[in-house]
Amino acid sequence: MSNCLGCGIELQNLDINQAGYVKSLDQPFCQSCFRLMHYGDAKTHYHPSELPTFNKDALIFVVTSVLYLDTILTSSIKRLNDDYKVVFIINQIDLLPKSTNLNILVQNIRRQFKEHRVSFEDVILMNAHNPYDIEQLKSYIFEHDILDIYFIGLQNSGKTTIFKALTQNKDALAMNKAALTLKPLKGTFENRNIYDTPGLYQSGFLHEFLDYSQYKDLLPSKEMKPKNGRLKENEALIIHGLVSVSVVKGEILSVLYGSEHLKYHITQDNKVKTQLTNPKLFNPIFSEFETVYYTLKEDKKYQITLADFGILIVKGVSTLKIEFVKGLHITLTEGFFR
């Protein structure tokens, strides 16, 4: 048996509904990867249920997008075995406005990681598509006399892009779709073994609610232009029919970061439910929502993470009501950047 060059899954020609299906076993890519590459079509979605097994004394790079740093604070990744050196790569910093103070970002990441008891040796900021950042990562790897190097992290965090740059792999798929890598991919860099592992599953991301054709444009792919606003008491911000943020008490300043395709508008809180179910405003329409309340007691910046498609920075002593599609990943933390 051979493996798909795109996702690493073992190829099979017995069941069209299972991962790795090909009409003929001499084909290099499974049907799912082939259709994604040539037609931008993705009908299937698989995700692993647990961390991979690591060789002892490995160097583990935990890759996360700057869009969902909040996931690290509660993930099982934060307590990896002490046998490994764990370095966090904060990828996709190119999505942040150029005015972002990266020194403050690193300081906030380190502080919040320590407060939440996240074990780490170092934190690296990078853009996996930037050749300079890749060269810096190579230099960092050279500083460690370790033969086995793993890249792990959530789906769509950029692991495969880094893997391809280090190993000169031309076939592995690195596209804006969750769960592309299905089995570990192995390559070499100098005398080191490099492993690209399947993306870990995070519930509540867009692929659970929308087809690939609908969510791919909502995932930011270039510098996000901040949308500044102010919400007074009884006003609400609706974001793409997926989330609404209402001010129950007080007043806030807000900054929305997301894709240029992300729709948003301000309305009155008592109109939110009507507008969320208006097909002239949003498509598709969702029927089930859940609600959480947050009290912001300090006049400092907080971060509302909107699944994997955006971030809303809010500031102001207030009480907020957040309504969102049932099951969508929504969290509130201290702000990581400004």
C-alpha angles and dihedrals in degrees: 000000000000132000132239111262091216105051104007096238119142109260119240135172100197106082123032090195095059129080117270098031118163131166090227127023092225091070114106098215130049117241093257093054092043093054092045093051097045105029105020086238122144120174101155133066129186131172135186120244101214147022117282122249114263130207113246117269092019127157108236122199112197105205119201133167117245084235095070109031087137091074092067092060093067103022125113086235089079091072102050115161116281089236089081136066106233121202123178118221111199101203133191095039085149086076090068120086113268088242091066112122101232093189090060089045091056092045092052092047093051092046095049092043090054093045090053093043096246109169113225142146098204145351122227126190116206151146108231091210093055112096091206092056091048090053090050090051091051090053090050091052090050089058089065120068092213125129102197118061124178131192113205134164146107123320116280094019096123102257095135093048089057092043092053093048093052099042099033089236110168101184109051111103118245107175137137093272129106120242100018097142108064101170130025114278117213128205139151133246114188101315095333131103113233120199126194107198129200114272114263118244121255116184119226100036120135097262088072093060108029138042117253090253089057102043103037093081092047091062106088113244102172140029109317115230109219116239108210123205147154125227120200127197113300092014124118139198115217116201117201094316089288103089138018126193115200128186107227094175133007128003135279141198112223138194119193121204119190148107120317086243093061111113120212141159142170121245141153117287092238090059097051099094093047093049095045089061097043109111090199088065103035139022125224103030118215122211104196123063135167129207135219130179126214128190113208104203098172128061095235136108119283128185125223107197111211103207106269098322107070154340130238116202113203132184131182139079101274151119114253131198115204120193117187142164108286110269096014113141107250124161139167120216137150110288115271097198143015 
